[in-house]
Amino acid sequence: MYILHGIHDWGSQVIHMALAELGVAYRFNALDFQAGDLATPAFRALNPFGRVPVLETPDGPIFETAAILLYLSERHLALAPAQGSAERAPFLIWFIFVTNSLHPSAMTLLHPERPAGAMVQEVVADATHRALREQLAQLERIAQSAPWWLSPDQPSILSLYLVMLLRWIKAFPAYAAHSIPSADFPALHAIAKGHEERPTIRRILEIEGLTGPALSNPACETANS
Ligand SMILES: N[C@@H](CCC(=O)N[C@@H](CS)C(=O)NCC(=O)O)C(=O)O
């Protein structure tokens, strides 16, 4: 059985959704950031950086979200085009785009003070907001060409990752004016909606304390304008 170490409504959510979609046996170990659970020697032995998600597997503990997702997909031959198939290369391009470009941009939209300090955080947030919208427009173009791995009805490790990020950038930007509704990108919005309506994903969202349009149109929780 897999053990997923995570925190509800944090980045472990994509692994939680992937495990549920795969239908494999797993246990979720809910950690408490405030209580210092990520800093304990026991958790640092699983991930020396003290971050979630971590997945305990028959091959040992794995950290880094993209590594966990690729591992699961390869081990269970699901949630991604098969190696050697014609769809593998475009899938890999856009999967890595989401993990290496979209995810860092989303994090900077949420925490614009991190790259260069609070003095310049408004400038950083503005620039990131513009860059993120351009990145989403590129992904929208791909989604409109309707590959199965970026579609509303058939989740992939890429689409699951994307819908988690779509939630974050609508709900938690540092400045409310930078909240990005997925509805601005119709094909991406359809994916968020299609995924949140799946009973498997609905159940995971509920376990993580989320109801309503948590992926496609969550309320913006930011007070800052
Ligand atoms: N590159 C890592 C990033 C992991 C990460 O930053 N996780 C956040 C939660 S989404 C975390 O654990 N933060 C705790 C901290 O920074 O102390 C991955 O993709 O797994």
The ligand as a Tripos MOL2 file, in Angstrom:
@<TRIPOS>MOLECULE
LIG
   20    19     1     0     0
SMALL
NO_CHARGES

@<TRIPOS>ATOM
      1 N1          9.3020   21.1440   -6.0240 N.3       1 LIG1
      2 C1          8.5410   20.5550   -4.9390 C.3       1 LIG1
      3 C2          7.9080   21.6740   -4.1390 C.3       1 LIG1
      4 C3          7.2690   21.1500   -2.8780 C.3       1 LIG1
      5 C4          6.7310   22.2730   -2.0310 C.2       1 LIG1
      6 O1          7.2000   23.4230   -2.0670 O.2       1 LIG1
      7 N2          5.7230   21.9500   -1.2310 N.am      1 LIG1
      8 C5          5.1350   22.9390   -0.3500 C.3       1 LIG1
      9 C6          3.6310   22.7280   -0.2580 C.3       1 LIG1
     10 S1          2.7550   22.9150   -1.7570 S.3       1 LIG1
     11 C7          5.6770   22.7530    1.0580 C.2       1 LIG1
     12 O2          5.7960   21.6370    1.5190 O.2       1 LIG1
     13 N3          5.9810   23.8600    1.7280 N.am      1 LIG1
     14 C8          6.4590   23.8300    3.0770 C.3       1 LIG1
     15 C9          7.6050   24.7700    3.2980 C.2       1 LIG1
     16 O3          7.9860   25.4790    2.3520 O.co2     1 LIG1
     17 O4          8.0980   24.8030    4.4240 O.co2     1 LIG1
     18 C10         7.4810   19.6130   -5.5100 C.2       1 LIG1
     19 O5          7.0390   19.8220   -6.6450 O.co2     1 LIG1
     20 O6          7.0920   18.6580   -4.8290 O.co2     1 LIG1
@<TRIPOS>BOND
     1     1     2 1
     2     2     3 1
     3     2    18 1
     4     3     4 1
     5     4     5 1
     6     5     6 2
     7     5     7 1
     8     7     8 1
     9     8     9 1
    10     8    11 1
    11     9    10 1
    12    11    12 2
    13    11    13 1
    14    13    14 1
    15    14    15 1
    16    15    16 2
    17    15    17 1
    18    18    19 2
    19    18    20 1
@<TRIPOS>SUBSTRUCTURE
     1 LIG1         1 GROUP 0 **** ****
